[in-house]
Amino acid sequence: MAQRKERQFIGIIMLAFICSLLFGTFSEAKEFQFTGQYKGEWFETKTKADDKPTAFEVAATSCFQHFKAGRVLSENEGLDIIDVCANLRTK
């Protein structure tokens, strides 16, 4: 009888541990808004991510692609765009 209760107790502990792992890792992504301006043109984006650094990385990459617009940039213009995109503001 004691072994059966011990097994039940261990089973409950294992189930609780598994549930905590599952529900702890499936956090809902938050939405972040970023804006930047280059030569009078505004860039605004909303990004969903688990944390702000991850969202910022995605937004900065999108910002650069937006202002580059598929053209070849001079070194100075590329550095200016990188500066703008590396300093996006949050709303």
C-alpha positions as CSV (number, residue, x, y, z in Angstrom):
1,M,0.0,0.0,0.0
2,A,2.8,2.4,0.8
3,Q,4.5,1.7,-2.5
4,R,1.3,2.6,-4.4
5,K,1.1,6.0,-2.6
6,E,4.7,6.7,-3.3
7,R,4.2,5.9,-7.0
8,Q,1.2,8.2,-7.1
9,F,3.1,10.9,-5.4
10,I,6.0,10.6,-7.8
11,G,3.6,10.6,-10.7
12,I,1.9,13.8,-9.5
13,I,5.3,15.5,-9.0
14,M,6.4,14.5,-12.5
15,L,3.1,15.7,-14.0
16,A,3.4,19.0,-12.2
17,F,7.0,19.3,-13.5
18,I,6.1,18.6,-17.1
19,C,3.2,21.0,-17.0
20,S,5.4,23.8,-15.6
21,L,7.9,23.2,-18.4
22,L,5.2,23.3,-21.1
23,F,3.4,26.3,-19.9
24,G,6.5,28.2,-18.9
25,T,8.0,28.0,-22.4
26,F,5.0,29.0,-24.4
27,S,4.9,32.6,-23.4
28,E,2.8,34.9,-25.6
29,A,4.8,37.3,-27.8
30,K,4.4,41.0,-27.2
31,E,4.0,43.7,-29.8
32,F,6.5,46.4,-30.0
33,Q,6.4,49.6,-32.2
34,F,9.5,51.3,-33.6
35,T,9.9,54.5,-35.6
36,G,12.8,56.2,-37.4
37,Q,13.3,59.0,-39.9
38,Y,15.8,59.4,-42.7
39,K,15.8,62.4,-45.1
40,G,12.3,63.4,-44.1
41,E,10.9,59.9,-44.7
42,W,9.4,58.0,-41.7
43,F,9.7,54.3,-41.1
44,E,7.2,52.7,-38.7
45,T,6.9,49.1,-37.8
46,K,5.1,46.8,-35.4
47,T,7.0,43.7,-34.4
48,K,5.9,40.7,-32.3
49,A,8.6,39.0,-30.2
50,D,9.2,37.6,-26.8
51,D,11.4,40.4,-25.7
52,K,12.4,43.9,-26.8
53,P,16.0,43.1,-28.0
54,T,14.7,40.5,-30.3
55,A,11.9,42.8,-31.6
56,F,14.5,45.6,-32.1
57,E,16.8,43.4,-34.1
58,V,13.9,42.5,-36.5
59,A,12.8,46.2,-36.7
60,A,16.3,47.4,-37.4
61,T,16.8,44.9,-40.2
62,S,13.4,45.9,-41.7
63,C,14.4,49.6,-41.4
64,F,17.6,49.1,-43.3
65,Q,15.9,47.2,-46.0
66,H,13.2,49.8,-46.3
67,F,15.6,52.8,-46.7
68,K,18.0,50.9,-48.9
69,A,15.1,49.9,-51.2
70,G,17.2,47.5,-53.3
71,R,19.7,50.1,-54.5
72,V,23.4,50.3,-54.1
73,L,24.4,52.8,-51.5
74,S,27.4,54.9,-51.1
75,E,29.4,54.3,-47.9
76,N,28.3,57.5,-46.3
77,E,24.6,56.9,-47.1
78,G,24.8,53.3,-45.8
79,L,26.4,54.5,-42.6
80,D,23.7,57.2,-42.2
81,I,20.9,54.6,-42.7
82,I,22.6,52.2,-40.2
83,D,22.8,55.1,-37.7
84,V,19.1,55.8,-38.1
85,C,18.1,52.1,-37.9
86,A,20.3,51.4,-34.9
87,N,18.6,54.2,-33.0
88,L,15.0,53.5,-33.6
89,R,12.5,54.9,-31.1
90,T,9.8,53.0,-29.4
91,K,6.2,54.2,-29.3
